[in-house]
């Protein structure tokens, strides 16, 4: 089976920074921080979580993921509180990171339902609630491992109904998506992608649109523009970027870039500097 997450995580990293380990008592509001998500692991509740117009009651050990900035409030017993550890998440490229963009606004999963995560979670909680040397660095890495396990769980369970993660969960479409991820500069035709997926051209095209909500060509353009944005953030010249992501000239990349993001590469770079 192709590794559906390898190229994604190699090209668009996610890092975690633990900021709480212990009981949260009473009412605690966590304000949205631009470009930052949060991952909470509730070891023992009960706990009520309120965000937007949604209220969740958590009565069993659970994971709560907010991939993008979203103000939320925790309500627990004023004395006993809820036992939990929390980390901020930084996706390279912020909300434009394709992993971040593919996730729903909030994900809540029982810890017992995250396949294969038992040992990692046990070690994470053990380290988070003690004071050993290297504790913070280790817990940060363990949060990142848990994030990978969550992505794996969402793909394999089919809980995400549209977008990239839904496509990567499809037994055939994922082969074509990974192929685009691995070789974005290749001149992919619809026939090529259908062949990689092991489907007819017509069935592939309709299945792709149904699962991801866009055409294969639109997906490939978005992936290429995302890679171009990443390269521009790192200071790579536009001419080199164009060749790397499958466009024959700066002008061709600029047209695709503007069609996808609404601005030219140079305008986009100015916006990034000003942000």
Steps between C-alpha positions, in 0.01 A plus 500: 500500500626850418586719799232767482648724769874482428524768231242722670690506828840527330391806303257661746609442857300535820662576835360491853580697814352383829353780713296324767522178698272464799151570621296781347242611752187710454466709185802553274485687168773450243504786254566443130860569398553575132674218315495263798285195572469299819495134597354399838521158660244451777611222733210538741187715497222575495547808287277728296654670196333798335607652167289714269144369533616146587515343845662160561477288812804278552458218752776261392872544421500686170699697246384843389663660197454857378731519194439872443465799728169468684404645838363229728397468864549211742252457785582247771450442871632802691689283752585170334535638147588292195835324459649596163808598307496750214728614220497767233535382141686691232446383144765621256325760286225550758142453379632452145677181606311226309477278807356782710264603221371143458396463865158596638478790747495258793570130550400312815598133535497263798858402580398135495389543138837617366648182361851420620534811718478335841873474574577848364221657707610315814857628459380851416286522815778349714752756376259795501407453866854449634808723512775306326782656303411539135131475586380790283695395190377141534136598556513733199620215278236264642227753420628503142483120490142513629416752227624254236290226658195726489553569128537127441183433699296761311611360164443136584167550679339708226386755758605791276243508222663736251833650393852366496472269803188340354687443174798352681262265675360369172651160405570607139501878482776519759747345255446784255512767772828366640641485146422872455653576838818311417546634145328840476711610202388208284265583214212296640208426270163375616579167333832473687335560837213261426755233407687551829170471686408184311174652376347600170539865401129573547461320833820657633392853408153464652627322814768764553253787477253319724760428770703821491252753361738612223646357180840324489636796301385747764652287773833480319501875446430560871780261603746668265405849620535386862851374426577828320383701801721293728802552273435875477481522880845342506636761257525290186496696168171486311667366184643202687173442685305491172719221364496305825119486522426419137460830318710588196535867582447765766201625302334158502551464875373854559179425309438181695596669827256786446222267386540299820573768760361818344833684498828478311806340664659842556184641656475190717860544618432864591198392702709242686761761591234745618310239707 
